[in-house]
Amino acid sequence: MNKRDLVAKIAADAQLTKLQAARALDAFLDGVQAGLLRGDRVTLVGFGTFMVSRRKARVVRDPQRGTKIRIAATSVARFAAGVDLKVALQNTPRAGPVPS
């Protein structure tokens, strides 16, 4: 499912136009991004939590040259599925085991 599919689903389920659904989805995404940029966790009870994690700087080996490369510390967005989402995925025939 891509953004266009999601907008169509929201429009159909909420009885909105696709334009209204697209604006609502964009507002939601902007809100999540703004929260993460402030360093907040964004929790949707039952669905999951969006959060920012910090990756430490590290040294890795370049597989082609065999030389060491330093990778700088960075912030990354993470998502942890909520209980309801985990249960729904476990009860779906196509879904594999949920890692803990």
C-alpha positions in Angstrom: 0.0 0.0 0.0 1.3 3.4 -0.9 0.2 6.9 0.0 -2.3 7.1 -2.8 -3.9 3.8 -1.7 -4.0 5.0 1.9 -5.7 8.3 0.9 -8.3 6.4 -1.1 -9.0 4.1 1.9 -9.3 7.0 4.3 -11.6 8.9 1.9 -13.9 5.8 1.5 -13.9 4.9 5.2 -14.4 8.4 6.6 -16.7 9.5 3.8 -14.4 12.3 2.7 -13.2 13.5 -0.6 -9.7 12.3 -1.6 -8.5 15.9 -1.3 -9.8 16.1 2.3 -8.3 12.7 3.1 -4.9 13.7 1.6 -4.9 16.9 3.7 -5.8 14.9 6.9 -3.1 12.4 6.2 -0.5 15.2 5.5 -1.5 16.9 8.7 -1.1 13.7 10.6 2.4 13.0 9.1 3.4 16.6 9.8 2.3 16.3 13.4 4.3 13.1 13.9 7.4 14.6 12.3 7.1 17.8 14.4 6.8 15.7 17.6 9.9 13.6 16.6 11.9 16.7 15.8 11.1 18.0 19.3 12.4 14.7 20.7 8.9 13.6 21.8 7.5 10.1 21.5 4.3 9.9 19.4 2.1 7.2 20.8 -1.1 5.9 19.2 -2.5 3.5 21.8 -2.9 0.0 20.4 -1.2 0.9 17.1 2.3 1.8 18.2 4.9 4.4 19.1 7.1 6.5 16.9 10.3 7.6 18.6 13.8 8.9 17.9 16.8 6.7 18.6 20.4 7.8 18.6 23.0 5.7 16.8 26.5 5.9 18.2 29.5 6.8 15.9 31.2 3.6 14.8 34.0 2.3 12.7 33.2 -0.3 10.0 35.2 -2.1 7.3 34.7 -1.2 3.7 34.1 -4.6 2.1 35.6 -3.6 -1.3 38.8 -2.0 -0.1 39.2 -3.5 3.3 39.8 -0.1 4.8 38.2 1.3 7.9 35.4 3.9 7.6 34.2 6.1 10.4 30.4 6.5 10.5 29.2 9.6 12.4 26.6 9.4 15.1 23.0 10.0 13.9 19.4 10.2 14.9 17.0 7.7 13.3 13.2 7.4 13.5 11.9 4.1 15.0 8.5 2.5 15.3 7.4 0.0 17.9 4.2 -1.8 17.2 1.5 -1.7 19.9 -0.2 -4.7 21.4 -3.3 -4.5 19.2 -1.2 -4.3 16.0 1.0 -7.2 17.1 -2.1 -9.3 17.8 -3.7 -8.4 14.5 -0.5 -9.4 12.7 -0.2 -12.7 14.5 -3.7 -13.6 13.5 -3.1 -12.8 9.8 -2.3 -16.0 7.8 0.4 -14.2 5.7 2.2 -12.7 8.6 5.2 -14.5 10.1 6.2 -14.5 13.8 6.5 -11.1 15.4 10.0 -10.5 16.7 10.2 -9.5 20.4 
